[in-house]
Amino acid sequence: MTVRKFKIAGVQLGPISKNTPKEKTVERLCRLLEDAADNQASLAVFPELALSSFFPRWYIDSQEDIDSYFEKGNITTGVVKPLFEVSKARGIGFFLGYAELTNDGKHYNTGILVNNKGEIVQKYRKSHLPGFDEPTEGAEFQQLEKRYFDQGDIGFQAVKTDPEWVDATVGILICNDRRWPEAWRCYGLQGMDLCLNGYNTASNGTSLFGGEENKALRLYHSDLSTKANAYFNSTFAVSVAKCGFEDGQELMAGSLIVDPNGRVIVQAKTEEDEVIFADIDLDETINGKTKMFDFSRHRRPELYSRIVEQKGSIELSFQ
Amino acid sequence: MTVRKFKIAGVQLGPISKNTPKEKTVERLCRLLEDAADNQASLAVFPELALSSFFPRWYIDSQEDIDSYFEKGNITTGVVKPLFEVSKARGIGFFLGYAELTNDGKHYNTGILVNNKGEIVQKYRKSHLPGFDEPTEGAEFQQLEKRYFDQGDIGFQAVKTDPEWVDATVGILICNDRRWPEAWRCYGLQGMDLCLNGYNTASNGTSLFGGEENKALRLYHSDLSTKANAYFNSTFAVSVAKCGFEDGQELMAGSLIVDPNGRVIVQAKTEEDEVIFADIDLDETINGKTKMFDFSRHRRPELYSRIVEQKGSIELSFQ
């Protein structure tokens, strides 16, 4: 049997203080995963960096202190092990974002997809790191992702999951990636029908990253990115927040599940732990993929070369 | 003096019957352009194929009949000449979509940008032709753009306009192009701060192109495409409809002007001739271009190769 219709859960997290031991956070995630399983979800989506406070908001001097936020070695056997055990015991898959420290000393903002047997079936490393390499003097909160993380080196590799669990073609994005149509399109070109994304996004812009953007505008941008890119690629999408006042900084909520027409099916109402659910039918992606967005009939890749040949924008002059 | 703040007009058109002589239509467009000039607009945006009924809805056997919808030779001296004269006399630029037949027999769905002196400063030919090469039996309305038009061969060449008229970097899209983020990004990578688009879009989906999409959903898709791509590239955008019941087929309205945050500044309220206006300041694009969407700092072109190396989608299998 092939499972195209199933229930999916977005597990929004409230704040995680830097003083909370990771074991406690994993316990909290286990309870939420059990909640999703109790509600017959096949897959639960946690946010980006779901095991700790969003540490890139601070300038941290000591590499040892920085590394304490990262998971080293085999994630299935460390502090996160109970989450894999719940997955296997309850037959529910999950997506989890966490900070990954590799054996050769690389630091990534990583996400993994775990199937309903507690097995990792895909890993992704954030491609579009926002923020800065160097701290900004006088800023209340930094955005130092470019300092603490290496750029993701995996690219956008979609994965076809076990059809007896969920028969999906899954693409993974992390936070800021959702604003970059190139990322979605790379997955769309592999037939993605389910996009998973987790985020930690400040509710208010600062001179560093958003200018004069207020909370409503930043939420509008976030929703718009998920809705439009879901439509352009005719895919379901789940975008899930870590939110609320976390160690003094307000992070936006608004976790949502979107259909392949770019419409919101369900959106979180709170700014704390909240599990949202949607019953989805992946066959609803077929209409878009075979008509408006039948790439094989309509795309013009021979005209798109600027997208790969150029990183920044050129400046034209009047002639 | 460099003009970064100015008034822009979207000139929505109601239906144009196939029985209307082109001279009459051009007269109508001249009056609307004068209306825009009376309101101190610097630039007025007409829709796609603004000189005739949307003829790709019919299967037309005779090439002579097809060609009657096209403009041959120098467009500034033919039936459209009065529009260039109003432009020059009133000092207002315009964008116009029309069907272009070249001297060597090519047929394009074309748009031109004309400055405030009645001079053509840029030409664009639609890249993403929707529809089919062959008529579909039993369909009430066809969508035969792929039959009647050659694919645009120009690509996406932005143009910097005379700063004493409007100091803009303009990108031109036609109708279905607005749904393709690749097209916007090619312009965004040239610093586009004003995107002009005209469309003829059926209000209701059919088995041919939209499936079970109703009018509200198709308008949602259209708006979403303009809003999101404007945000992703931090550009103003003007998308203008030809709309209403045209020779029996209902075309959607909803012409709109969008800011670089992807927010609607103004949207047409009717489904007939209606000029909408917005006072825009192109410097509002700078925040996005230098922060969230500073391409030179954040893009990862080395990961995007699938976008140009592949036209259609590949299919993955479970392993």
Interface residues (C-beta under 8 A of the other chain):
Chain A: S127 H128 L129 P130 Q151 G152 G155 F156 A158 V159 K160 T161 D162 P163 D167 T169 N176 R179 W180 P181 E182 A183 R185 C186 G188 L189 Q190 G191 L208 F209 G210 G211 E212 E213 L217 Y220 H221 L224 S225 K227 A228 N229 Y231 F232 N261 G262 R263 N287 K289 K291 M292 F293 D294 F295 S296 R297 H298 R299 R300 P301 E302 L303 Y304 S305 R306 I307 V308 E309 Q310 K311 G312 S313 I314 E315 L316 S317 F318 Q319
Chain B: S127 H128 L129 P130 Q151 G152 G155 F156 A158 V159 K160 T161 D162 P163 D167 T169 N176 R179 W180 P181 E182 A183 R185 C186 G188 L189 Q190 G191 L208 F209 G210 G211 E212 E213 L217 Y220 H221 L224 S225 K227 A228 N229 Y231 F232 N261 G262 R263 N287 K289 K291 M292 F293 D294 F295 S296 R297 H298 R299 R300 P301 E302 L303 Y304 S305 R306 I307 V308 E309 Q310 K311 G312 S313 I314 E315 L316 S317 F318 Q319
